[in-house]
Amino acid sequence: METFETTFDGVKLLVPLVAGNGPMAFPHDSFETFDKYCGAGWSRFIVPDWMFGVNMGPACYIHDVMFEMADRTSADFHHTNSVFLHNMLAIHYHFTGLKDPHKYDRLHRIVSYYHAVDTGLGKVLFGKCEDEVT
C-alpha cells in the first residue's frame, strides 16, 4: 500500500493513497474536534484516544482506514502498524514540550501499543513471527 505525507493541523502524518482519489481525507479539521477512533469494540476500553493530554485520534483513524484497505498479508499488516507508530510519534513530538512531565510515559505507551498490535496480534493472525521461525 502506498502512503503519502500530508499535514494535518500542523502535524506531518503519513496517510494511504486511495485509488483514483489521492491522499486519504480526514473527517475533522483539527485535533480539538477529532472524534474518538481508537479501539474497536472491546478494545475501546484499553486503547485511549487521549494519551497523557495528547489526542491520538488521527493516528488511530489512519490506522483503521489502512487496515480496511490492506491486503490480509503479513507485509501489509506490518506496514500499516509501522505507519501507526510513525504517526503516533509525529503527534507526540509535535505536542510535547521539553518540560512536559508526561513525555516519557507517553513514549512508553506509544511503543507498547505498537508492539502489542504488531507482535501480539500479528502472532494471532499470522502465526509465528519471522524471527521465531526455525
Backbone as JSON Lines, residues from 0, in Angstrom:
{"i":0,"aa":"M","n":[0.85,-1.17,0.0],"ca":[0.0,0.0,0.0],"c":[0.9,1.24,0.0]}
{"i":1,"aa":"E","n":[0.58,2.16,-0.85],"ca":[1.38,3.36,-0.98],"c":[0.89,4.43,0.01]}
{"i":2,"aa":"T","n":[1.84,5.16,0.61],"ca":[1.49,6.22,1.55],"c":[2.02,7.55,1.04]}
{"i":3,"aa":"F","n":[1.48,8.6,1.62],"ca":[1.79,9.96,1.22],"c":[1.89,10.8,2.49]}
{"i":4,"aa":"E","n":[2.88,11.7,2.54],"ca":[2.99,12.57,3.71],"c":[2.11,13.8,3.51]}
{"i":5,"aa":"T","n":[1.26,14.06,4.48],"ca":[0.38,15.22,4.44],"c":[0.45,15.94,5.78]}
{"i":6,"aa":"T","n":[0.0,17.17,5.82],"ca":[-0.01,17.93,7.07],"c":[-1.45,18.05,7.55]}
{"i":7,"aa":"F","n":[-1.68,17.6,8.77],"ca":[-2.99,17.72,9.41],"c":[-2.83,18.58,10.65]}
{"i":8,"aa":"D","n":[-3.46,19.73,10.64],"ca":[-3.44,20.64,11.8],"c":[-2.01,20.9,12.29]}
{"i":9,"aa":"G","n":[-1.09,21.05,11.34],"ca":[0.3,21.38,11.66],"c":[1.22,20.2,11.88]}
{"i":10,"aa":"V","n":[0.7,18.98,11.83],"ca":[1.5,17.78,12.08],"c":[1.65,16.99,10.77]}
{"i":11,"aa":"K","n":[2.88,16.63,10.43],"ca":[3.12,15.83,9.23],"c":[2.84,14.36,9.55]}
{"i":12,"aa":"L","n":[1.84,13.81,8.85],"ca":[1.43,12.43,9.06],"c":[1.47,11.67,7.74]}
{"i":13,"aa":"L","n":[1.66,10.36,7.84],"ca":[1.57,9.5,6.67],"c":[0.13,9.02,6.54]}
{"i":14,"aa":"V","n":[-0.4,9.08,5.31],"ca":[-1.75,8.61,5.04],"c":[-1.7,7.72,3.8]}
{"i":15,"aa":"P","n":[-2.67,6.81,3.66],"ca":[-2.69,5.97,2.47],"c":[-3.18,6.75,1.25]}
{"i":16,"aa":"L","n":[-2.7,6.36,0.1],"ca":[-3.24,6.9,-1.15],"c":[-4.44,6.04,-1.52]}
{"i":17,"aa":"V","n":[-5.55,6.68,-1.76],"ca":[-6.78,5.99,-2.11],"c":[-6.86,5.95,-3.64]}
{"i":18,"aa":"A","n":[-7.02,4.77,-4.21],"ca":[-7.01,4.6,-5.66],"c":[-7.95,5.59,-6.35]}
{"i":19,"aa":"G","n":[-7.39,6.37,-7.25],"ca":[-8.16,7.32,-8.03],"c":[-8.52,8.61,-7.33]}
{"i":20,"aa":"N","n":[-8.26,8.7,-6.01],"ca":[-8.66,9.89,-5.25],"c":[-7.5,10.61,-4.58]}
{"i":21,"aa":"G","n":[-6.3,10.08,-4.65],"ca":[-5.16,10.71,-3.98],"c":[-5.12,10.39,-2.51]}
{"i":22,"aa":"P","n":[-4.52,11.28,-1.7],"ca":[-4.39,11.01,-0.26],"c":[-5.75,10.9,0.44]}
{"i":23,"aa":"M","n":[-5.8,10.08,1.45],"ca":[-6.99,9.91,2.27],"c":[-7.41,11.25,2.87]}
{"i":24,"aa":"A","n":[-8.71,11.47,2.98],"ca":[-9.23,12.7,3.59],"c":[-9.53,12.44,5.07]}
{"i":25,"aa":"F","n":[-9.48,13.49,5.87],"ca":[-9.8,13.4,7.3],"c":[-11.25,13.83,7.53]}
{"i":26,"aa":"P","n":[-11.94,13.21,8.49],"ca":[-13.33,13.59,8.76],"c":[-13.46,14.84,9.63]}
{"i":27,"aa":"H","n":[-12.35,15.36,10.14],"ca":[-12.37,16.54,11.01],"c":[-11.24,17.48,10.61]}
{"i":28,"aa":"D","n":[-11.34,18.74,11.06],"ca":[-10.37,19.76,10.67],"c":[-9.2,19.94,11.63]}
{"i":29,"aa":"S","n":[-9.35,19.49,12.88],"ca":[-8.3,19.75,13.86],"c":[-8.26,18.65,14.92]}
{"i":30,"aa":"F","n":[-7.19,18.64,15.69],"ca":[-7.07,17.68,16.79],"c":[-8.16,17.93,17.83]}
{"i":31,"aa":"E","n":[-8.5,19.19,18.04],"ca":[-9.5,19.53,19.05],"c":[-10.88,18.95,18.75]}
{"i":32,"aa":"T","n":[-11.22,18.87,17.46],"ca":[-12.56,18.39,17.09],"c":[-12.58,16.93,16.67]}
{"i":33,"aa":"F","n":[-11.42,16.27,16.72],"ca":[-11.36,14.88,16.26],"c":[-12.1,13.97,17.22]}
{"i":34,"aa":"D","n":[-13.04,13.2,16.67],"ca":[-13.81,12.25,17.47],"c":[-12.95,11.08,17.93]}
{"i":35,"aa":"K","n":[-13.59,10.2,18.67],"ca":[-12.9,9.02,19.18],"c":[-12.84,7.93,18.12]}
{"i":36,"aa":"Y","n":[-11.61,7.54,17.77],"ca":[-11.41,6.49,16.77],"c":[-10.51,5.37,17.27]}
{"i":37,"aa":"C","n":[-9.96,5.5,18.45],"ca":[-9.02,4.49,18.93],"c":[-9.78,3.32,19.54]}
{"i":38,"aa":"G","n":[-9.38,2.15,19.14],"ca":[-10.01,0.94,19.64],"c":[-11.31,0.66,18.9]}
{"i":39,"aa":"A","n":[-11.64,-0.6,18.81],"ca":[-12.89,-1.02,18.17],"c":[-13.52,-2.09,19.04]}
{"i":40,"aa":"G","n":[-14.78,-1.95,19.29],"ca":[-15.45,-2.95,20.11],"c":[-14.86,-3.01,21.51]}
{"i":41,"aa":"W","n":[-14.48,-4.2,21.93],"ca":[-13.95,-4.41,23.28],"c":[-12.66,-3.64,23.53]}
{"i":42,"aa":"S","n":[-11.85,-3.38,22.48],"ca":[-10.55,-2.72,22.69],"c":[-10.68,-1.23,22.98]}
{"i":43,"aa":"R","n":[-11.89,-0.65,22.82],"ca":[-12.1,0.76,23.16],"c":[-11.7,1.03,24.61]}
{"i":44,"aa":"F","n":[-11.83,0.03,25.45],"ca":[-11.54,0.22,26.87],"c":[-10.04,0.23,27.19]}
{"i":45,"aa":"I","n":[-9.21,-0.3,26.3],"ca":[-7.78,-0.34,26.57],"c":[-6.96,0.54,25.64]}
{"i":46,"aa":"V","n":[-7.6,1.12,24.62],"ca":[-6.88,1.98,23.67],"c":[-7.49,3.38,23.76]}
{"i":47,"aa":"P","n":[-6.88,4.26,24.53],"ca":[-7.46,5.6,24.71],"c":[-7.17,6.52,23.53]}
{"i":48,"aa":"D","n":[-8.12,7.4,23.24],"ca":[-7.9,8.41,22.21],"c":[-6.9,9.47,22.69]}
{"i":49,"aa":"W","n":[-6.93,9.73,23.96],"ca":[-6.03,10.74,24.55],"c":[-4.96,10.02,25.36]}
{"i":50,"aa":"M","n":[-3.72,10.38,25.13],"ca":[-2.59,9.78,25.82],"c":[-1.87,10.87,26.61]}
{"i":51,"aa":"F","n":[-2.13,10.92,27.89],"ca":[-1.49,11.93,28.75],"c":[-1.65,13.33,28.16]}
{"i":52,"aa":"G","n":[-2.89,13.68,27.78],"ca":[-3.18,15.02,27.31],"c":[-2.99,15.27,25.83]}
{"i":53,"aa":"V","n":[-2.62,14.26,25.04],"ca":[-2.43,14.42,23.6],"c":[-3.4,13.5,22.86]}
{"i":54,"aa":"N","n":[-4.13,14.07,21.9],"ca":[-5.14,13.33,21.14],"c":[-4.47,12.48,20.05]}
{"i":55,"aa":"M","n":[-4.59,11.18,20.16],"ca":[-4.03,10.25,19.17],"c":[-5.08,9.8,18.16]}
{"i":56,"aa":"G","n":[-6.27,10.4,18.21],"ca":[-7.36,10.02,17.31],"c":[-7.0,10.01,15.84]}
{"i":57,"aa":"P","n":[-6.29,11.03,15.31],"ca":[-5.94,10.98,13.89],"c":[-5.07,9.78,13.52]}
{"i":58,"aa":"A","n":[-4.13,9.4,14.38],"ca":[-3.28,8.23,14.11],"c":[-4.13,6.96,14.1]}
{"i":59,"aa":"C","n":[-5.07,6.87,15.03],"ca":[-5.96,5.7,15.07],"c":[-6.86,5.65,13.85]}
{"i":60,"aa":"Y","n":[-7.37,6.79,13.44],"ca":[-8.24,6.85,12.27],"c":[-7.5,6.38,11.02]}
{"i":61,"aa":"I","n":[-6.28,6.89,10.82],"ca":[-5.47,6.48,9.67],"c":[-5.2,4.98,9.73]}
{"i":62,"aa":"H","n":[-4.87,4.48,10.91],"ca":[-4.6,3.05,11.09],"c":[-5.83,2.22,10.7]}
{"i":63,"aa":"D","n":[-7.01,2.65,11.14],"ca":[-8.23,1.92,10.81],"c":[-8.5,1.92,9.3]}
{"i":64,"aa":"V","n":[-8.31,3.09,8.67],"ca":[-8.52,3.18,7.22],"c":[-7.54,2.26,6.49]}
{"i":65,"aa":"M","n":[-6.27,2.32,6.89],"ca":[-5.27,1.47,6.24],"c":[-5.56,0.0,6.45]}
{"i":66,"aa":"F","n":[-6.0,-0.36,7.65],"ca":[-6.31,-1.77,7.93],"c":[-7.44,-2.25,7.03]}
{"i":67,"aa":"E","n":[-8.44,-1.39,6.8],"ca":[-9.54,-1.76,5.91],"c":[-9.07,-1.9,4.46]}
{"i":68,"aa":"M","n":[-8.11,-1.07,4.04],"ca":[-7.63,-1.09,2.67],"c":[-6.6,-2.19,2.41]}
{"i":69,"aa":"A","n":[-5.93,-2.64,3.46],"ca":[-4.79,-3.56,3.33],"c":[-5.21,-4.94,2.85]}
{"i":70,"aa":"D","n":[-4.29,-5.55,2.09],"ca":[-4.44,-6.97,1.8],"c":[-4.2,-7.71,3.11]}
{"i":71,"aa":"R","n":[-4.79,-8.84,3.27],"ca":[-4.62,-9.62,4.51],"c":[-3.33,-10.42,4.45]}
{"i":72,"aa":"T","n":[-2.22,-9.67,4.38],"ca":[-0.89,-10.29,4.36],"c":[-0.08,-9.78,5.53]}
{"i":73,"aa":"S","n":[0.91,-10.54,5.91],"ca":[1.8,-10.11,6.98],"c":[2.5,-8.8,6.61]}
{"i":74,"aa":"A","n":[2.9,-8.65,5.36],"ca":[3.6,-7.43,4.92],"c":[2.72,-6.19,5.07]}
{"i":75,"aa":"D","n":[1.48,-6.25,4.61],"ca":[0.58,-5.1,4.75],"c":[0.23,-4.83,6.2]}
{"i":76,"aa":"F","n":[0.07,-5.91,6.98],"ca":[-0.22,-5.77,8.4],"c":[0.92,-5.0,9.09]}
{"i":77,"aa":"H","n":[2.16,-5.41,8.86],"ca":[3.3,-4.74,9.49],"c":[3.48,-3.32,8.97]}
{"i":78,"aa":"H","n":[3.24,-3.1,7.68],"ca":[3.35,-1.76,7.11],"c":[2.31,-0.82,7.74]}
{"i":79,"aa":"T","n":[1.08,-1.29,7.86],"ca":[0.01,-0.5,8.47],"c":[0.38,-0.13,9.9]}
{"i":80,"aa":"N","n":[0.92,-1.07,10.65],"ca":[1.3,-0.81,12.03],"c":[2.52,0.1,12.13]}
{"i":81,"aa":"S","n":[3.43,0.01,11.18],"ca":[4.6,0.91,11.16],"c":[4.17,2.35,10.9]}
{"i":82,"aa":"V","n":[3.19,2.53,10.03],"ca":[2.65,3.88,9.79],"c":[1.95,4.38,11.05]}
{"i":83,"aa":"F","n":[1.25,3.5,11.75],"ca":[0.6,3.85,13.02],"c":[1.65,4.35,14.02]}
{"i":84,"aa":"L","n":[2.74,3.63,14.16],"ca":[3.82,4.05,15.06],"c":[4.38,5.4,14.63]}
{"i":85,"aa":"H","n":[4.68,5.54,13.34],"ca":[5.22,6.81,12.82],"c":[4.29,7.98,13.17]}
{"i":86,"aa":"N","n":[2.99,7.8,12.93],"ca":[2.04,8.89,13.16],"c":[1.87,9.2,14.65]}
{"i":87,"aa":"M","n":[1.85,8.18,15.49],"ca":[1.75,8.45,16.94],"c":[2.98,9.22,17.41]}
{"i":88,"aa":"L","n":[4.16,8.83,16.93],"ca":[5.38,9.54,17.33],"c":[5.39,10.97,16.79]}
{"i":89,"aa":"A","n":[4.91,11.17,15.56],"ca":[4.85,12.52,14.99],"c":[3.93,13.42,15.82]}
{"i":90,"aa":"I","n":[2.78,12.89,16.22],"ca":[1.85,13.65,17.06],"c":[2.49,13.94,18.41]}
{"i":91,"aa":"H","n":[3.09,12.93,19.0],"ca":[3.76,13.1,20.3],"c":[4.8,14.21,20.24]}
{"i":92,"aa":"Y","n":[5.7,14.15,19.27],"ca":[6.79,15.14,19.21],"c":[6.27,16.53,18.87]}
{"i":93,"aa":"H","n":[5.18,16.63,18.12],"ca":[4.61,17.93,17.79],"c":[4.04,18.62,19.03]}
{"i":94,"aa":"F","n":[3.38,17.85,19.88],"ca":[2.68,18.43,21.02],"c":[3.45,18.36,22.34]}
{"i":95,"aa":"T","n":[4.62,17.75,22.34],"ca":[5.38,17.58,23.58],"c":[6.47,18.62,23.69]}
{"i":96,"aa":"G","n":[6.43,19.38,24.77],"ca":[7.48,20.35,25.04],"c":[8.59,19.73,25.88]}
{"i":97,"aa":"L","n":[9.69,20.44,25.99],"ca":[10.83,19.92,26.77],"c":[10.47,19.66,28.22]}
{"i":98,"aa":"K","n":[9.56,20.45,28.77],"ca":[9.22,20.32,30.18],"c":[7.94,19.53,30.41]}
{"i":99,"aa":"D","n":[7.43,18.87,29.4],"ca":[6.22,18.07,29.53],"c":[6.5,16.92,30.5]}
{"i":100,"aa":"P","n":[5.8,16.88,31.63],"ca":[6.08,15.83,32.62],"c":[5.67,14.42,32.17]}
{"i":101,"aa":"H","n":[4.89,14.33,31.09],"ca":[4.4,13.02,30.65],"c":[5.07,12.51,29.38]}
{"i":102,"aa":"K","n":[6.11,13.21,28.9],"ca":[6.67,12.84,27.6],"c":[7.21,11.41,27.58]}
{"i":103,"aa":"Y","n":[7.86,10.98,28.64],"ca":[8.43,9.62,28.65],"c":[7.34,8.58,28.88]}
{"i":104,"aa":"D","n":[6.34,8.9,29.69],"ca":[5.21,7.98,29.88],"c":[4.47,7.78,28.56]}
{"i":105,"aa":"R","n":[4.28,8.88,27.82],"ca":[3.59,8.81,26.53],"c":[4.39,7.99,25.53]}
{"i":106,"aa":"L","n":[5.7,8.21,25.47],"ca":[6.56,7.43,24.56],"c":[6.48,5.94,24.88]}
{"i":107,"aa":"H","n":[6.53,5.62,26.16],"ca":[6.45,4.22,26.58],"c":[5.13,3.6,26.14]}
{"i":108,"aa":"R","n":[4.03,4.33,26.31],"ca":[2.73,3.81,25.93],"c":[2.63,3.64,24.41]}
{"i":109,"aa":"I","n":[3.15,4.6,23.65],"ca":[3.13,4.51,22.19],"c":[3.85,3.25,21.72]}
{"i":110,"aa":"V","n":[5.05,3.04,22.22],"ca":[5.83,1.87,21.8],"c":[5.17,0.58,22.28]}
{"i":111,"aa":"S","n":[4.59,0.61,23.47],"ca":[3.89,-0.57,24.0],"c":[2.7,-0.93,23.12]}
{"i":112,"aa":"Y","n":[1.91,0.07,22.71],"ca":[0.77,-0.19,21.83],"c":[1.22,-0.78,20.51]}
{"i":113,"aa":"Y","n":[2.26,-0.19,19.95],"ca":[2.77,-0.68,18.67],"c":[3.17,-2.16,18.79]}
{"i":114,"aa":"H","n":[3.93,-2.49,19.84],"ca":[4.37,-3.88,20.0],"c":[3.2,-4.82,20.28]}
{"i":115,"aa":"A","n":[2.23,-4.37,21.06],"ca":[1.07,-5.22,21.36],"c":[0.3,-5.55,20.08]}
{"i":116,"aa":"V","n":[0.11,-4.52,19.23],"ca":[-0.63,-4.74,17.99],"c":[0.21,-5.5,16.98]}
{"i":117,"aa":"D","n":[1.43,-5.03,16.72],"ca":[2.23,-5.61,15.65],"c":[2.74,-7.01,15.98]}
{"i":118,"aa":"T","n":[3.19,-7.2,17.2],"ca":[3.74,-8.5,17.57],"c":[2.65,-9.43,18.13]}
{"i":119,"aa":"G","n":[1.9,-8.93,19.12],"ca":[0.89,-9.77,19.76],"c":[-0.22,-10.17,18.81]}
{"i":120,"aa":"L","n":[-0.87,-9.2,18.2],"ca":[-1.95,-9.5,17.27],"c":[-1.39,-10.17,16.0]}
{"i":121,"aa":"G","n":[-0.18,-9.8,15.6],"ca":[0.44,-10.42,14.44],"c":[0.61,-11.92,14.61]}
{"i":122,"aa":"K","n":[0.97,-12.35,15.83],"ca":[1.11,-13.79,16.09],"c":[-0.24,-14.5,15.98]}
{"i":123,"aa":"V","n":[-1.28,-13.83,16.45],"ca":[-2.61,-14.43,16.39],"c":[-3.06,-14.56,14.93]}
{"i":124,"aa":"L","n":[-2.83,-13.51,14.14],"ca":[-3.31,-13.5,12.75],"c":[-2.43,-14.29,11.79]}
{"i":125,"aa":"F","n":[-1.11,-14.25,12.02],"ca":[-0.2,-14.82,11.02],"c":[0.7,-15.92,11.57]}
{"i":126,"aa":"G","n":[0.5,-16.34,12.79],"ca":[1.33,-17.4,13.36],"c":[2.62,-16.85,13.92]}
{"i":127,"aa":"K","n":[3.66,-17.64,13.85],"ca":[4.93,-17.26,14.44],"c":[5.52,-16.03,13.75]}
{"i":128,"aa":"C","n":[6.21,-15.2,14.55],"ca":[6.92,-14.06,13.98],"c":[8.1,-14.58,13.17]}
{"i":129,"aa":"E","n":[8.55,-13.79,12.2],"ca":[9.63,-14.23,11.34],"c":[10.89,-14.61,12.11]}
{"i":130,"aa":"D","n":[11.18,-13.89,13.21],"ca":[12.39,-14.19,13.96],"c":[12.27,-15.47,14.79]}
{"i":131,"aa":"E","n":[11.05,-16.03,14.89],"ca":[10.86,-17.26,15.64],"c":[10.85,-18.49,14.73]}
{"i":132,"aa":"V","n":[10.75,-18.27,13.44],"ca":[10.68,-19.39,12.51],"c":[12.07,-20.05,12.41]}
{"i":133,"aa":"T","n":[12.1,-21.35,12.56],"ca":[13.38,-22.05,12.51],"c":[13.55,-22.78,11.21]}
